[in-house]
Amino acid sequence: MPGQPAQLVGARARRGGQQAPAGPPPELVFHRRLRPGQVARELWAARELVRALAERDLRARYKQAVLGFAWAVLTPLALCAIFTLVFHRAVRIETGSTPYTLFAYVGLIVWQFFSNTMNQGALSLANNLSLLNKVYCPREVFPLATMLVATVDMAVATGVLGLLFLVFWTPPAATLLWVLPLLVVQFAFTYGVALILSVAVVYLRDVRHLLPIITQMGVFATPVAYPLAKIPHAWQEVYCALNPLGAVIEGYRRALLYGEAPDLRLTLAAAASSVVFLVGGYLLFKRLETGIADVA
């Protein structure tokens, strides 16, 4: 009857020969519902925290460095020089009328953004346990802040790309507006991977040891130093679904260097895959975040 204690109801059920149901009553079970509107409002409300975390990481990275933000440029430039010597001079990768240095540097900007977000975002929860256990905030702001730091680095590296256009007397093509939708695909995929890795590192500490291996293998598994055409045409769509960065880099090169629109078929495959990574990564993150404090 309404208003009777659960213990009394269970005792009467046992006396009547019926076994009491195991576990708490269904109305007392906690069900977590994720509403996109509420999620967006929480992230928007935490925007100042994201900015503060990103600013802290930027200061910690560059404050004591003599060259400062120049390191955001030196790394892709050094790799670009190596790729030019190895892939262009030795392996003879052909890029048409476009200088190979520009060709490789465009790919390196994208890869540097992804690898920085992946490596720093994967450790974002583990490195901020003292903070996230004391202050309530959406836990996803920590990998988001690392992506914001990588975005600043990418913006600095993109400025050098403008200088390279001047050095090689090669103006960007008029189709550069295609960069905007490709940026959305790039950010969605990168953030989804960062969410997955950040919560995976908390539960599986061995993941942090895999990150350097993934970074070293990924730069060669992604068409950074070579064109996407090196992959057999029949497998390109599957490849871009598994690695959306392939379609993103190829799209940037077509839009900036060759004056062509990105391949619609490959871009749609990459966009669909990025949505899966983002949504799936976010659902996995929210599913496991309640146990972060206990496991860590």
Secondary structure by P-SEA (a helix, b strand, c coil): cccccaaaaaaaaaaaccccccccccccbbbbbbbaaaaaaaaaaaaaaaaaaaaaaaaacccccccccccccaaaaaaaaaaaaccccccccccccccaaaaaaaaaaaaaaaaaaaaaaaacccccaaaaaccccccaaaaaaaaaaaaaaaaaaaaaaaaaaaaacccccccccaaaaaaaaaaaaaaaaaaaaaaaaaaccccccaaaaaaaaaaaacccccccccccccaaaaaaaacaaaaaaaaaaaaccccccccaaaaaaaaaaaaaaaaaaaaaaaaccccccccc
